[in-house]
Amino acid sequence: MFRSYCLAMQISPPRTASIPPAATRRHLPEGLALALPAGLALTLAVGVLVLNQGSGALLAGGAYLAAAALVGVMMLRYYPHDRLGACNAVTLMRMALTIALLAPLVGVGAAGWIVAGIATLSLTLDGVDGYLARRSGLCSAFGARFDMEVDAGLALILALHAYVGSPVGAEVLILGIMRYVFVALGWIFPWMTAPLPVSYVRKTVCVLQLATLIALQLPQMPPDLAIWLTRLVSAALLWSFGSDMLWLRRTR
């Protein structure tokens, strides 16, 4: 479930060029033309029927279209297989669920337990797409990157929900932006693009990060507990981030 998030801090910040280019293709993978509209329908359905949004759901649909266009372009350039496969279809559905959570941020706020439930479903499916990729022989660097970016987007959106709908302060945004900070620093400092060794401490911090972001959506969370939990996990994430930076600098 938490594989991709841990990857976000385990591997170097991936640049687009770091994904091995696929053989030049003229057509999108088989199945993508059906999966992309299905994802749009899911985004709109969740936004309107589950999150009870109007204009917010439409804006989320627009965001999905932009993301879907990017996925299509990247698949043409980097996806090595001729068919989409169930694994990438699941990741697309996870992307649709994640983008649907944008609707309450730009529209009327939704019940926190609904947001938490959708986020939990998306993370549960995170374990499904990897399993399907291995079973079908459709594993690829693109698929791993796609999976990771969906998870990173989910963390950011959940952090924004917590910031606007819970008693925590701006420190909760740390839980949503560290992936992007790490990537940005990799463009500035090339030595930060080196791979990191596997760390169970880092994985534990990643699990705490996600669990905290979901828990913060629940209205039953006591305000004092929410504030101190956010500060504690943010500090742990910063410590993990700093430790990795120091290791990369020492071993460059």
C-alpha positions, 0 to 999 in steps of 0.5 A: 500500500505504501510502496510508492510513497516510500519510493518517493524518498528512496530513489533519486528525484526522477527527471523525465529523461530518467525514464527509459524511452520506449520504442517510437510508437505512433499509437497509444497503448491498447485500452487507453482510449477507453480507460481515460474517458472512464477515469473522467466519468469516475472523477465527475461521479465522485465529485458530484454524487459522493462529494456533493460538489457542483462547480468544484466537480467540473473544475476537478474534471478539467484537472483530470483532462489536463492530467490525462493528456499528460499521461497520454503524451508520456505513454507515447514517449516512455511506455514500452508495452503495446497494451495498457493492462489492468495494472495501469488502468487501476492507476488511472482510476486512482488518479481519478479518485485523487483528482476528485478530491480537488473538488471540495477544495475549490467548491463547498467543503465535503465531510471529512470522513468521506475524504478519508474514505476516498483516500483510503480506497485509493491507497488500498488500490495502490497495492493492487496495481503493482500486483497486477503489473507483476502478474501480467508482465507489464512492469515498467519504469513508466508504471512505477513513476506513474504510480508514485506521482499519483501518490505524491498528488494524493499526499499534497491534496490531503495536506491541503484538505487538512490545512483548510479544514482542521485546526492544524497550521501550515506545518501540515503542508510539509507532509504534502510537499516534501516529494516536490521539494526533493525533486526540485532540489535534485534539479539544483544539486545534481548529487541529490539524484543518486539512488538512496539505500533502502531504509526501514526507518524511512519507510516507517516515516512514510507510513506515519505520513500517510496515516496522519494525513488520512486521520486529519480528515476525520472530524472526530480527531481532537484538535490538540492531538491533531496539532501535536501529531502533525508537528511530530510527524512533520519533524520526523519527515524533515529529519528523514529528509535531512538525513538522506540529504546528508548521506547523498552529499557525503557519498557524491 
